[in-house]
Amino acid sequence: MDSAQKEANVTLKQAVRRVNLLAAAAEVSQNITHIMDIDELLPKTVDIICEAYNFYYSGVFLVDEAGEFAVLRAGRGEPGRIMIENNHKLSVGGNSMIGACTALNEARISLDVDTEKVWYPNPVLPETRSEMALPLAIGDRVIGAVTVQSVEAAAFSDEDVSSLQAMANQLAIAIDNARQRRELEQAHTELLRAKTFEAIATATGDAIHWIGNKAEPIGGSVERIRHDVQLLTIAVADMINEMAELKDNSLAQLLQKEATAFKQARPELASTATKLSSLPLNKLEKRLSPSSMIEDLEIINQAGRLIMRVKEDMIGPAREQAPRPTMVEDLIRDVVNEIEVPRECISIDIQAGLPLALVDPVQLHRVFGNLIRNAYEAMENQPQPHIKLTIRPDSGGDFVLVDVIDNGVGIAEEDLGKIWITFHTTKGIKGHTGLGLPACRLILEQIGGHISVTSQPGRGATFTVSLPVYRGKEASVKGELGRGKILLIDDRDNWQQFAASALDDGGYKVAASGDSYRFENLDVYDLILIDDILAEGDSLAIMQKIKDAGAIAKTVAVSSNPRVERTKERKLAGIYNLTLKPYTRAALLAEVKSALKAIRSS
């Protein structure tokens, strides 16, 4: 082959290499410029460079805020990982190619590192023979540098430099864009946080003001009651002193003893009490009235209940949840029967074939109690208030959906996003804490559910609660069939039908009281099972009748909301137990079997 042919071949190879390098640079640029996250962008870049150019190592340095060091932010392979873990950095302008590159804003090339004076020998890259450092710059501002290293000496040609510098320019733009986006997101986050804190601070101030308003009358009411009780006791004791026939009466003696103690503590009351007896009835009623004491007690009671509601709304959702299979339609009926909202303004639409949901029944009572109360209060000036509750499965079969629909004032668009913020309320300090809806949202998120709202001012609101479907299979109940006769006291509803069927299948003889809750001859029953929340009856009054009949010790009450105070009250009545209402056949039969065993052995 003559020299001309050899020269032509070399020229052709150079042309092919140049085309391949430009194509590789274009591919690198295309891959990196659409990545807007620096933490994803930089590792991806070093991988692309090494794979596209078949280099030994590549790394990306970014200059720190002080402009003192170029810090390694991404490196190829195991050497890169080691250096990043060791916080590898090189001084800008120091004795390294990266240092010189970032200080001078120009590419640095070493075709043989063994002869390079300005070079940093890296112990984790022992095979490096040639290196190139390319500045990452936006105009005259250097933001970092790219290092490319090869195991071959003189591995970099002019074409390599031009194509890699083009890629580096694209990378600098991508890094700057990613940084600007991150800074914008951080600024947005800070702004959102500041606005949120501002809203919380404002709402917290409103809540504290609300609590103060509710707590303020307590002191005055207590003082009035104390004064009136002491005054009335002294006045009555003085009157008893003039009635010889009451001298030996123990109640009279108690009043005189207390009156003596009150006079010693507050001597001025004695003369005031003496004057009372001379007043006509109409004036006496203005100075001292037992009914006014009752009114003051009611003020204290109401304030205490509202403050306790704040506590429950704040602490309740944080309690550990105990999700269990639950019949949503039964729980909703219990909430409606229990809540202090007129029953006639509520309608319930239940689709057939609803699956059980996996929820905490007690926490769910809090959710729907809040939503129904809110809906009722939103219809304060509505001449025909109506709350519609619809219970339905979702189209995918993953959730049971409950819509709480009212025809009230609706929610303004600017408030739709704020209603989930703790302490935010659109109802002022009129008995509201701004904790109810945030509590609902937290409770539902903890069980894998969620809540949403749609509303238009003047056209009411619809809150949709999504409850996860229970996916467990009905466990088989092993052992012999049950023996005994059970009285079931409940409304004629879905749970009564379920319980009667499950108990019958379990071998028990079942009698149902029906809506009248009537029963007789309780001696024939081995167990009495009563639903603690009834649509038309008072379960505690029914328990008292059972107690009078001598059958309370074999009575078990079930409830979807066995609150502590109700449990104590029922236990004092003498029932065997108040327990969470079971909604699966296995759970019901296990509860009945356990209760019968304990009752029969007692």
LUMMI-625392 format. One record per residue (C-alpha): residue in three letters; z, x, y. Coordinates in steps of 0.001 Angstrom, whole numbers. Each point is the difference from the previous one (the first is absolute). Layout:
# residues N
KEFI:residu:c3:c1:c2
KEFI:ALA:Z:X:Y
...
//
This chain:
# residues 602
KEFI:residu:c3:c1:c2
KEFI:MET:0:0:0
KEFI:ASP:-1037:1521:3348
KEFI:SER:2291:215:3025
KEFI:ALA:-1691:-2949:1759
KEFI:GLN:690:-2272:-2984
KEFI:LYS:3641:1161:-174
KEFI:GLU:414:-683:3705
KEFI:ALA:-1496:-3469:-432
KEFI:ASN:2403:-758:-2875
KEFI:VAL:2978:1110:2063
KEFI:THR:-1145:-2131:2902
KEFI:LEU:-412:-3000:-2325
KEFI:LYS:3489:470:-1472
KEFI:GLN:1468:227:3482
KEFI:ALA:-1808:-3180:1017
KEFI:VAL:1227:-1835:-3080
KEFI:ARG:3557:1260:583
KEFI:ARG:-174:-1072:3658
KEFI:VAL:-1163:-3497:-1005
KEFI:ASN:2765:-263:-2615
KEFI:LEU:2635:1166:2466
KEFI:LEU:-1157:-2467:2655
KEFI:ALA:-9:-2789:-2588
KEFI:ALA:3483:997:-1115
KEFI:ALA:1207:97:3626
KEFI:ALA:-1473:-3467:569
KEFI:GLU:1785:-1287:-3109
KEFI:VAL:3273:1537:1136
KEFI:SER:-368:-1539:3460
KEFI:GLN:-885:-3407:-1447
KEFI:ASN:3027:60:-2301
KEFI:ILE:2564:1115:2551
KEFI:THR:-931:-1878:3150
KEFI:HIS:811:-3456:-1404
KEFI:ILE:3523:1028:-1125
KEFI:MET:2463:-929:2752
KEFI:ASP:3250:1163:-1617
KEFI:ILE:718:3722:555
KEFI:ASP:2116:228:-3148
KEFI:GLU:-2994:-1221:-2008
KEFI:LEU:-2678:1708:2108
KEFI:LEU:1132:3615:-233
KEFI:PRO:522:338:-3787
KEFI:LYS:-3284:-1813:-547
KEFI:THR:-1751:2452:2330
KEFI:VAL:1114:3179:-1785
KEFI:ASP:-1009:-1491:-3351
KEFI:ILE:-3458:-949:1308
KEFI:ILE:-575:3440:1557
KEFI:CYS:878:1895:-3171
KEFI:GLU:-2007:-2320:-2225
KEFI:ALA:-3058:-162:2260
KEFI:TYR:-154:3772:729
KEFI:ASN:1575:1274:-3221
KEFI:PHE:2642:2010:1890
KEFI:TYR:3231:1468:-1419
KEFI:TYR:2337:-1579:2538
KEFI:SER:40:-2041:3162
KEFI:GLY:2838:-1030:2292
KEFI:VAL:485:-1877:3257
KEFI:PHE:2479:1153:2654
KEFI:LEU:1079:-2098:2988
KEFI:VAL:1545:1519:3125
KEFI:ASP:3544:-1244:655
KEFI:GLU:1004:-1799:3213
KEFI:ALA:1357:3187:1562
KEFI:GLY:-3281:1828:-650
KEFI:GLU:1862:2865:-1688
KEFI:PHE:-942:-397:-3651
KEFI:ALA:-2899:-1185:-2117
KEFI:VAL:1709:-1974:-2789
KEFI:LEU:-1682:-516:-3371
KEFI:ARG:-437:-3737:-508
KEFI:ALA:-2316:-5:-3056
KEFI:GLY:-972:2613:-2573
KEFI:ARG:-2131:14:-3131
KEFI:GLY:1688:-66:-3391
KEFI:GLU:3249:1634:-1097
KEFI:PRO:-48:2730:2715
KEFI:GLY:-262:-2704:2634
KEFI:ARG:2909:-1949:-1493
KEFI:ILE:2223:3090:-81
KEFI:MET:-752:956:3586
KEFI:ILE:573:-3536:1342
KEFI:GLU:3336:-207:-1813
KEFI:ASN:932:3330:1643
KEFI:ASN:-1076:-1289:3429
KEFI:HIS:-2688:2698:309
KEFI:LYS:-951:707:3623
KEFI:LEU:-1679:2789:1968
KEFI:SER:572:1008:3628
KEFI:VAL:-2728:-1018:2428
KEFI:GLY:-1465:3331:1157
KEFI:GLY:1882:1847:-2734
KEFI:ASN:-1206:2522:-2565
KEFI:SER:-2095:-2422:-2077
KEFI:MET:-3478:-1444:103
KEFI:ILE:1431:-3497:578
KEFI:GLY:2171:1369:2811
KEFI:ALA:-3002:1637:1690
KEFI:CYS:-2239:-3015:-598
KEFI:THR:2435:-2491:1570
KEFI:ALA:766:2305:2919
KEFI:LEU:-3613:855:887
KEFI:ASN:-1714:-3283:-1046
KEFI:GLU:-2618:1890:-1972
KEFI:ALA:-900:507:-3643
KEFI:ARG:1305:3079:-1782
KEFI:ILE:-1720:1440:-3085
KEFI:SER:1154:2733:-2343
KEFI:LEU:-2643:998:-2538
KEFI:ASP:2494:2309:-1701
KEFI:VAL:3673:-710:629
KEFI:ASP:1023:3424:-1284
KEFI:THR:-1527:1567:3106
KEFI:GLU:1147:-2697:2450
KEFI:LYS:2633:1070:2506
KEFI:VAL:803:-3516:1259
KEFI:TRP:693:-1727:-3276
KEFI:TYR:2998:-1545:-1734
KEFI:PRO:209:988:-3706
KEFI:ASN:1246:-3121:-1811
KEFI:PRO:1807:663:-3308
KEFI:VAL:-962:-3430:-1442
KEFI:LEU:-3711:710:585
KEFI:PRO:-408:3426:-1638
KEFI:GLU:-3700:-408:-835
KEFI:THR:-1223:-487:3576
KEFI:ARG:-2709:2518:918
KEFI:SER:-1560:-1632:3028
KEFI:GLU:1312:-2576:2469
KEFI:MET:-1271:-2046:2876
KEFI:ALA:2177:-1794:2587
KEFI:LEU:-1620:-2745:2065
KEFI:PRO:1633:-1554:3064
KEFI:LEU:643:-3734:169
KEFI:ALA:-518:-764:3667
KEFI:ILE:-574:-2953:2276
KEFI:GLY:-1826:1635:2902
KEFI:ASP:2154:2947:1043
KEFI:ARG:3120:-1374:-1649
KEFI:VAL:691:1587:-3406
KEFI:ILE:1921:-2329:-2307
KEFI:GLY:-172:2126:-3151
KEFI:ALA:-2195:2013:-2326
KEFI:VAL:-1626:-91:-3424
KEFI:THR:231:2965:-2348
KEFI:VAL:-2644:480:-2702
KEFI:GLN:427:2762:-2583
KEFI:SER:-2189:1392:-2756
KEFI:VAL:535:2318:-2965
KEFI:GLU:-3245:1771:906
KEFI:ALA:-439:2622:2687
KEFI:ALA:-2459:-827:2794
KEFI:ALA:-87:-3588:-1214
KEFI:PHE:-810:-1527:3385
KEFI:SER:-3437:-29:1607
KEFI:ASP:-1033:-1147:3444
KEFI:GLU:-1068:-3296:-1592
KEFI:ASP:3519:-419:-1439
KEFI:VAL:1512:541:3408
KEFI:SER:-2279:-2485:1780
KEFI:SER:323:-2739:-2623
KEFI:LEU:3782:433:-406
KEFI:GLN:512:88:3766
KEFI:ALA:-1937:-3277:278
KEFI:MET:2289:-1438:-2636
KEFI:ALA:3068:1400:1801
KEFI:ASN:-1112:-1661:3232
KEFI:GLN:-250:-3336:-1818
KEFI:LEU:3413:597:-1571
KEFI:ALA:1550:733:3396
KEFI:ILE:-1329:-3317:1301
KEFI:ALA:1291:-1815:-3097
KEFI:ILE:3461:1605:360
KEFI:ASP:136:-855:3695
KEFI:ASN:-1036:-3593:-704
KEFI:ALA:2614:-257:-2749
KEFI:ARG:2642:1434:2314
KEFI:GLN:-909:-2399:2775
KEFI:ARG:99:-2897:-2426
KEFI:ARG:3394:1102:-1303
KEFI:GLU:1316:399:3548
KEFI:LEU:-1383:-3434:878
KEFI:GLU:1654:-1525:-3075
KEFI:GLN:3269:1750:815
KEFI:ALA:-192:-1234:3571
KEFI:HIS:-723:-3511:-1255
KEFI:THR:2889:248:-2460
KEFI:GLU:2334:1206:2728
KEFI:LEU:-1145:-2786:2301
KEFI:LEU:481:-2560:-2774
KEFI:ARG:3407:1454:-809
KEFI:ALA:993:-91:3655
KEFI:LYS:-1182:-3613:306
KEFI:THR:1815:-901:-3220
KEFI:PHE:3225:1632:1176
KEFI:GLU:-383:-1743:3330
KEFI:ALA:-443:-3347:-1761
KEFI:ILE:2931:704:-2309
KEFI:ALA:2170:1070:2907
KEFI:THR:-886:-3149:1932
KEFI:ALA:482:-2220:-3031
KEFI:THR:3231:1774:-952
KEFI:GLY:1289:-641:3494
KEFI:ASP:-902:-3661:-422
KEFI:ALA:1737:-64:-3384
KEFI:ILE:3147:1637:1394
KEFI:HIS:-77:-2465:2880
KEFI:TRP:-394:-2822:-2532
KEFI:ILE:2929:1227:-2105
KEFI:GLY:2066:390:3148
KEFI:ASN:-797:-3575:1039
KEFI:LYS:1001:-1274:-3423
KEFI:ALA:3150:2095:-200
KEFI:GLU:1161:-632:3574
KEFI:PRO:1222:-3618:-535
KEFI:ILE:2092:1041:-3015
KEFI:GLY:2698:1680:2071
KEFI:GLY:325:-2928:2395
KEFI:SER:23:-2547:-2814
KEFI:VAL:2648:1926:-1923
KEFI:GLU:2217:258:3058
KEFI:ARG:-333:-3747:742
KEFI:ILE:822:-919:-3586
KEFI:ARG:2997:2359:-52
KEFI:HIS:1324:-1439:3246
KEFI:ASP:-528:-3622:-1029
KEFI:VAL:1476:424:-3497
KEFI:GLN:3109:1685:1371
KEFI:LEU:361:-2601:2752
KEFI:LEU:-496:-2905:-2386
KEFI:THR:2476:1474:-2492
KEFI:ILE:2675:403:2680
KEFI:ALA:-604:-3519:1368
KEFI:VAL:209:-1589:-3443
KEFI:ALA:3103:2034:-881
KEFI:ASP:1691:-1191:3220
KEFI:MET:-830:-3578:-920
KEFI:ILE:1374:485:-3533
KEFI:ASN:3291:1256:1432
KEFI:GLU:548:-3477:1418
KEFI:MET:-623:-1675:-3374
KEFI:ALA:3086:293:-2171
KEFI:GLU:-1729:-1543:-3015
KEFI:LEU:-2289:3061:-235
KEFI:LYS:2816:2529:51
KEFI:ASP:-256:806:-3708
KEFI:ASN:-3802:-290:-256
KEFI:SER:-1459:3347:-1125
KEFI:LEU:-3173:-430:2055
KEFI:ALA:2079:-692:3105
KEFI:GLN:2109:3055:-738
KEFI:LEU:-3109:2150:-311
KEFI:LEU:-1340:-1226:3369
KEFI:GLN:3353:669:1712
KEFI:LYS:146:3509:-1468
KEFI:GLU:-3528:816:1190
KEFI:ALA:682:-1547:3414
KEFI:THR:3047:2243:444
KEFI:ALA:-2130:3081:-756
KEFI:PHE:-2712:-1127:2440
KEFI:LYS:2549:-577:2795
KEFI:GLN:1390:3488:-489
KEFI:ALA:-3476:1510:194
KEFI:ARG:-1188:-2142:2896
KEFI:PRO:2961:-1543:1904
KEFI:GLU:-2266:-1671:2569
KEFI:LEU:-1302:-2395:-2664
KEFI:ALA:3357:-1778:-258
KEFI:SER:-146:-1514:3483
KEFI:THR:-3685:-842:-417
KEFI:ALA:744:-1848:-3254
KEFI:THR:2789:-1978:1677
KEFI:LYS:-2408:-1194:2704
KEFI:LEU:-2528:-1200:-2574
KEFI:SER:2199:-2834:-1216
KEFI:SER:51:-1527:3450
KEFI:LEU:-3781:-116:369
KEFI:PRO:-1999:-3195:-669
KEFI:LEU:-2322:110:-2993
KEFI:ASN:-3240:421:1951
KEFI:LYS:1366:3058:1828
KEFI:LEU:1682:1377:-3103
KEFI:GLU:-3342:-53:-1852
KEFI:LYS:-1473:2209:2709
KEFI:ARG:2832:2540:-326
KEFI:LEU:484:36:-3775
KEFI:SER:-2430:-1391:-2568
KEFI:PRO:-161:767:-3757
KEFI:SER:-3688:-937:69
KEFI:SER:-662:2721:2597
KEFI:MET:1649:2487:-2379
KEFI:ILE:-2419:-1116:-2698
KEFI:GLU:-2881:514:2428
KEFI:ASP:1210:3521:761
KEFI:LEU:278:713:-3717
KEFI:GLU:-3578:-1180:-442
KEFI:ILE:-1138:2342:2787
KEFI:ILE:1681:2894:-1804
KEFI:ASN:-1446:-1107:-3321
KEFI:GLN:-3527:-267:1370
KEFI:ALA:191:3370:1753
KEFI:GLY:1364:1621:-3137
KEFI:ARG:-2750:-1484:-2161
KEFI:LEU:-2716:1195:2370
KEFI:ILE:1456:3493:174
KEFI:MET:230:61:-3794
KEFI:ARG:-3645:-1042:-69
KEFI:VAL:-812:3149:1982
KEFI:LYS:1897:2027:-2585
KEFI:GLU:-1825:-1665:-2890
KEFI:ASP:-3413:416:1629
KEFI:MET:699:3681:569
KEFI:ILE:1802:920:-3223
KEFI:GLY:-1392:-2597:-2421
KEFI:PRO:-3512:1465:-390
KEFI:ALA:1473:3457:-615
KEFI:ARG:1905:-1180:-3055
KEFI:GLU:-1377:1185:-3296
KEFI:GLN:-2477:-2511:-1348
KEFI:ALA:210:-1434:-3510
KEFI:PRO:-3472:-1431:-712
KEFI:ARG:-204:-2419:-2914
KEFI:PRO:-2420:-2665:-1235
KEFI:THR:338:-2945:2385
KEFI:MET:-1466:-3487:208
KEFI:VAL:-1095:15:3632
KEFI:GLU:-400:-3771:314
KEFI:ASP:3578:-539:-1197
KEFI:LEU:1370:2602:2396
KEFI:ILE:-1892:-1552:2921
KEFI:ARG:1454:-3431:-815
KEFI:ASP:3468:1541:-95
KEFI:VAL:-515:1606:3406
KEFI:VAL:-1150:-3326:1447
KEFI:ASN:2974:-1813:-1560
KEFI:GLU:2452:2588:1285
KEFI:ILE:-1267:688:3516
KEFI:GLU:1228:-1907:3052
KEFI:VAL:-3405:-1410:907
KEFI:PRO:-780:-3740:-254
KEFI:ARG:-1536:-565:-3425
KEFI:GLU:-2302:-2732:1288
KEFI:CYS:-2036:2414:2124
KEFI:ILE:-813:2265:-2965
KEFI:SER:-2674:-573:-2626
KEFI:ILE:-703:2179:-3038
KEFI:ASP:-3403:328:-1639
KEFI:ILE:132:1772:-3367
KEFI:GLN:-3128:920:-1943
KEFI:ALA:247:-395:-3756
KEFI:GLY:198:2922:-2398
KEFI:LEU:1889:2408:2233
KEFI:PRO:1073:3273:-1660
KEFI:LEU:3477:1419:405
KEFI:ALA:478:2543:2797
KEFI:LEU:1925:3267:-264
KEFI:VAL:2451:-256:2905
KEFI:ASP:3663:116:935
KEFI:PRO:936:-3709:294
KEFI:VAL:2971:595:2321
KEFI:GLN:-2059:2124:2388
KEFI:LEU:-2854:-2512:-172
KEFI:HIS:2379:-2751:1127
KEFI:ARG:567:2074:3123
KEFI:VAL:-3754:343:560
KEFI:PHE:-856:-3684:-257
KEFI:GLY:3180:-1084:1753
KEFI:ASN:-1036:2090:3017
KEFI:LEU:-3585:-1246:-66
KEFI:ILE:907:-3692:-275
KEFI:ARG:2642:241:2731
KEFI:ASN:-2471:1800:2270
KEFI:ALA:-2644:-2642:-696
KEFI:TYR:2417:-2824:814
KEFI:GLU:1145:1639:3232
KEFI:ALA:-3635:530:1027
KEFI:MET:-454:-3804:-91
KEFI:GLU:2936:-738:2326
KEFI:ASN:-2048:-2188:2371
KEFI:GLN:-2416:-1331:-2596
KEFI:PRO:345:-3826:-286
KEFI:GLN:-1051:85:-3662
KEFI:PRO:1147:3360:-1372
KEFI:HIS:-1369:890:-3403
KEFI:ILE:352:3069:-2202
KEFI:LYS:-2381:245:-2936
KEFI:LEU:751:2384:-2842
KEFI:THR:-2861:734:-2368
KEFI:ILE:486:2029:-3174
KEFI:ARG:-3100:1303:-1735
KEFI:PRO:-1322:2927:-2040
KEFI:ASP:-2318:2455:1710
KEFI:SER:-3619:282:-1142
KEFI:GLY:592:3330:-1754
KEFI:GLY:3022:-1170:-1947
KEFI:ASP:2216:2786:1357
KEFI:PHE:2179:-1997:2381
KEFI:VAL:1641:-3369:499
KEFI:LEU:-707:-1055:3590
KEFI:VAL:2311:-2147:2100
KEFI:ASP:-1225:-1348:3349
KEFI:VAL:2587:-1149:2541
KEFI:ILE:-1965:-2131:2475
KEFI:ASP:1418:-1640:3129
KEFI:ASN:-1494:-2058:2825
KEFI:GLY:2078:1649:2707
KEFI:VAL:-776:1977:3126
KEFI:GLY:-1694:2864:-1818
KEFI:ILE:197:3707:794
KEFI:ALA:-1770:1674:2899
KEFI:GLU:-2571:2622:-1007
KEFI:GLU:1889:2786:1773
KEFI:ASP:3125:-835:-2043
KEFI:LEU:-1637:-112:-3437
KEFI:GLY:449:3736:-549
KEFI:LYS:3452:142:1572
KEFI:ILE:1700:-2642:-2142
KEFI:TRP:527:2574:-2760
KEFI:ILE:1901:2381:2322
KEFI:THR:3756:18:-550
KEFI:PHE:1910:-1841:2765
KEFI:HIS:-3181:-1396:1557
KEFI:THR:196:-3747:606
KEFI:THR:-2056:-2409:2060
KEFI:LYS:2894:-2484:104
KEFI:GLY:2332:1844:2326
KEFI:ILE:3690:157:-890
KEFI:LYS:184:-3644:-1142
KEFI:GLY:1540:723:-3385
KEFI:HIS:-2663:2484:-1061
KEFI:THR:313:3665:-858
KEFI:GLY:-3583:1086:-573
KEFI:LEU:1033:1212:-3450
KEFI:GLY:-1269:-2807:-2218
KEFI:LEU:-3706:836:-270
KEFI:PRO:476:3783:-289
KEFI:ALA:2528:-719:-2764
KEFI:CYS:-2528:-2239:-1775
KEFI:ARG:-2653:2683:181
KEFI:LEU:2323:2713:-1329
KEFI:ILE:1221:-2145:-2899
KEFI:LEU:-3540:-851:-1061
KEFI:GLU:-1313:3561:308
KEFI:GLN:2832:1219:-2223
KEFI:ILE:-1222:-2186:-2878
KEFI:GLY:-3706:706:501
KEFI:GLY:-696:-3203:1927
KEFI:HIS:-1007:-553:3603
KEFI:ILE:-43:-2513:2835
KEFI:SER:-2638:-872:2597
KEFI:VAL:-369:-2502:2827
KEFI:THR:-2766:-1906:1721
KEFI:SER:613:-2064:3099
KEFI:GLN:-1471:-1487:3127
KEFI:PRO:2133:-1030:2976
KEFI:GLY:579:-3745:-58
KEFI:ARG:-1363:-369:-3549
KEFI:GLY:2885:1248:-2116
KEFI:ALA:291:3003:-2276
KEFI:THR:-556:806:-3666
KEFI:PHE:2048:2705:-1707
KEFI:THR:-1381:993:-3410
KEFI:VAL:2329:1706:-2448
KEFI:SER:-1527:1853:-2983
KEFI:LEU:2289:463:-3006
KEFI:PRO:-998:2266:-2919
KEFI:VAL:-644:-1790:-3283
KEFI:TYR:2318:727:-2933
KEFI:ARG:-2060:1800:-2669
KEFI:GLY:2606:154:-2752
KEFI:LYS:-438:-1863:-3243
KEFI:GLU:2436:-2612:-1236
KEFI:ALA:2442:1818:-2256
KEFI:SER:635:-1569:-3378
KEFI:VAL:3522:-1225:-675
KEFI:LYS:1113:1229:-3391
KEFI:GLY:2690:-1535:-2168
KEFI:GLU:947:-3474:-1096
KEFI:LEU:-671:-3084:2059
KEFI:GLY:2756:-1006:2362
KEFI:ARG:2538:-2650:-887
KEFI:GLY:1600:-2401:2395
KEFI:LYS:-588:-2753:2522
KEFI:ILE:-699:839:3625
KEFI:LEU:163:-2215:3098
KEFI:LEU:-2500:1058:2657
KEFI:ILE:882:-1144:3537
KEFI:ASP:-2927:562:2324
KEFI:ASP:-2763:-1690:1972
KEFI:ARG:-3079:-1140:-1872
KEFI:ASP:-1964:3087:960
KEFI:ASN:-1917:2859:-1589
KEFI:TRP:3082:1994:-907
KEFI:GLN:1657:-2944:-1749
KEFI:GLN:-3158:-542:-2049
KEFI:PHE:-155:3699:-867
KEFI:ALA:3705:179:-913
KEFI:ALA:-50:-3166:-2120
KEFI:SER:-3088:1185:-1893
KEFI:ALA:1332:3549:-550
KEFI:LEU:3391:-1226:-1205
KEFI:ASP:-1565:-2576:-2283
KEFI:ASP:-2275:2656:-1512
KEFI:GLY:3080:2181:-410
KEFI:GLY:1627:-2547:-2270
KEFI:TYR:2375:-1682:2457
KEFI:LYS:358:-3707:626
KEFI:VAL:-565:-622:3684
KEFI:ALA:939:-2930:2223
KEFI:ALA:-1067:-122:3668
KEFI:SER:1948:-1791:2710
KEFI:GLY:-3049:-856:2124
KEFI:ASP:-103:-404:3757
KEFI:SER:3115:-2176:23
KEFI:TYR:2054:2876:-1474
KEFI:ARG:1934:-2533:-2075
KEFI:PHE:1764:879:-3211
KEFI:GLU:2668:-1346:-2323
KEFI:ASN:1961:1039:-3069
KEFI:LEU:-136:3731:753
KEFI:ASP:1978:743:-3151
KEFI:VAL:-3182:-228:-2109
KEFI:TYR:-1599:2980:1779
KEFI:ASP:555:3609:-959
KEFI:LEU:-1352:1268:3329
KEFI:ILE:-691:-1521:3408
KEFI:LEU:-2744:1739:1946
KEFI:ILE:-240:-951:3695
KEFI:ASP:-2400:1123:2694
KEFI:ASP:2153:1006:2968
KEFI:ILE:-2643:-1026:2576
KEFI:LEU:-923:-3683:-293
KEFI:ALA:-2425:-2032:2093
KEFI:GLU:2154:-3083:388
KEFI:GLY:3412:968:-1327
KEFI:ASP:3014:2190:726
KEFI:SER:447:2303:-2967
KEFI:LEU:3598:833:956
KEFI:ALA:905:-3691:72
KEFI:ILE:-1638:-443:-3404
KEFI:MET:1976:2970:-1331
KEFI:GLN:3180:-1659:1254
KEFI:LYS:-872:-3124:-2019
KEFI:ILE:-621:2192:-3041
KEFI:LYS:3361:1678:616
KEFI:ASP:1712:-3387:234
KEFI:ALA:-1569:-851:-3357
KEFI:GLY:1495:3183:-1494
KEFI:ALA:-3349:1709:-708
KEFI:ILE:-269:2584:2799
KEFI:ALA:827:2958:-2276
KEFI:LYS:-3227:-542:-1943
KEFI:THR:-2151:-280:3124
KEFI:VAL:-2499:2634:1074
KEFI:ALA:-1669:-250:3417
KEFI:VAL:-3332:1693:649
KEFI:SER:-1483:719:3413
KEFI:SER:-2995:1761:1488
KEFI:ASN:2351:1128:2770
KEFI:PRO:3515:650:-1359
KEFI:ARG:1571:1253:3206
KEFI:VAL:3441:1552:-156
KEFI:GLU:1761:-2782:1906
KEFI:ARG:-1558:-2695:-2204
KEFI:THR:919:1922:-3145
KEFI:LYS:3640:254:1115
KEFI:GLU:79:-3688:877
KEFI:ARG:-1437:-1033:-3387
KEFI:LYS:2285:2371:-1883
KEFI:LEU:3011:-1566:1740
KEFI:ALA:-1226:-3379:-1229
KEFI:GLY:390:1374:-3530
KEFI:ILE:-3573:436:-1251
KEFI:TYR:-680:2594:-2675
KEFI:ASN:-2608:1799:2103
KEFI:LEU:-2519:-201:2858
KEFI:THR:-3033:2096:-886
KEFI:LEU:-3533:683:1154
KEFI:LYS:-2324:-2690:-1234
KEFI:PRO:-2056:1251:-2974
KEFI:TYR:-3734:-685:107
KEFI:THR:-1116:1298:-3400
KEFI:ARG:740:-1542:-3367
KEFI:ALA:1627:3171:-1309
KEFI:ALA:2279:365:3058
KEFI:LEU:1084:-3664:-128
KEFI:LEU:760:30:-3735
KEFI:ALA:1900:3280:323
KEFI:GLU:2123:-1426:2838
KEFI:VAL:756:-3172:-1955
KEFI:LYS:801:1887:-3199
KEFI:SER:2398:2329:1841
KEFI:ALA:1732:-2877:1798
KEFI:LEU:433:-2044:-3192
KEFI:LYS:1453:2980:-1843
KEFI:ALA:2543:639:2760
KEFI:ILE:907:-3679:372
KEFI:ARG:450:-542:-3754
KEFI:SER:2180:3086:-348
KEFI:SER:2283:-891:2919
//
